[in-house]
Amino acid sequence: MGLALSRFRMLDLSRQLPGPFCSTLLADLGMDVVVVAAPSDPMGVGISLLGRNKRSVTLNLKAPEGREIFRRLAREVDVVLEGGRPGGAKKLGIDYETLRAENPGLVYCSISGYGQSGPYRDRVGHDVNYLGFAGVIDLTGVADGPPTIPGVQIADIGGGALMATAGILAALLARETTGEGQYVDVGMMDGAVAWQVVNAFNWLVLGTPQGRGRTMLTGEFPCYALYETKDGRWLTVGALEPHFWRTLCRELAMPDLVEQQFADGAVRDEAFRRLRRRFKERTMAEWVAALADKDVCVGPVATVAEMMDDPQVRHREMVVAYDDAHGTRRLTLGNPLKLTATPPSLRTPPAEFGAHTDAVLSTLGYGREQIGSLRSRGVV
């Protein structure tokens, strides 16, 4: 059946992480993504792991001719993705209202820190700021310790890239019925707030105070916590359901702890102390091997290097090999979407900066001399 999104085309103006992550997911599924960057853009095509399956074009949008070229390209595409400050695209004359006048079916997605409206609209920020506003950082870390920055970019990817992907696909699906495109406004802070669904439920419905390291899923109880091992490594224990906890206690030869799964106060603290002593009797690898097939929800705290070589990761093709533009064999991360009929694929390696400028311009009728003139004047 081919690729699920092969009939759709996108112009991607985004930089940093959220937009390129979104367009990579869509490009892997077949969408024809053309990355548009300024000729002197230091970010080039963005993070190299997010450059695959895309074409790269350089275009100076501050020049009238550059804007005209972009508008001509936008007449023929299904999606425009941008990640600049609110109002920036309008100043250049490449905003949704301008482009939809000539392409009513256009889906235009903007990813910004705080969204296109509201009192924070014009504030600058990065992942750490959005997570701070959203209450995520306050709950990240150990009890009685300082807040900690998460090790992955939750707001950028979860709140920005994934929400944008869902919004774009929803808008394309709606267009099948209405024939009209629409504007997709994604605020990364909004997305980070949405990730607070469990903590918000605990607060709004159960009235449970939320404290760092003091919630059911952040280490309040012995059944769902991290434990140091003999070699200074760490284990994850997620034996939340009673049957998992019973099995774990049996495997650890500590059956009396079964009734203390959700104990509090001194009883809980003593259970923690006993488990910490027990897990320090073996190395992380020894514990993982001993408990691997025991239905106890235990695993390692792996490093990135270990993750890249994990047999499950490799089996699921979440690390894949490819040949770059120079024929050098390299590794990259795979696509997490697994479809039986139209699976994503890695078809082309990350493009060299501006590699497809001439080819794309030629589709608009520009000849070699015209392209040369545009290049000499810094338009491309």
Secondary structure, 3 states (H helix, E strand, C coil): CCCCCCCCEEEECCCCCHHHHHHHHHHHCCCEEEEEECCCCCCCCCCHHHCCCEEEEECCCCCHHHHHHHHHHHCCCCEEEECCCCCHHHHHCCCHHHHHCCCCCCEEEEEECCCCCCCCCCCCCCHHHHHHHCCCHHHCCCCCCCCCCCCCCHHHHHHHHHHHHHHHHHHHHHHHHHCCCCEEEEEHHHHHHHCCHHHHHHHHCCCCCCCCCCCCCCCCCCCEEEEECCCCCEEEEECCCHHHHHHHHHHCCCHHHHHHCCCCHHHHHHHHHHHHHHHCCCCHHHHHHHHCCCCCCEEECCCHHHHHCCHHHHHCCCEEEEECCCCCEEEEECCCCCCCCCCCCCCCCCCCCCCCHHHHHHHCCCCHHHHHHHHHCCCC
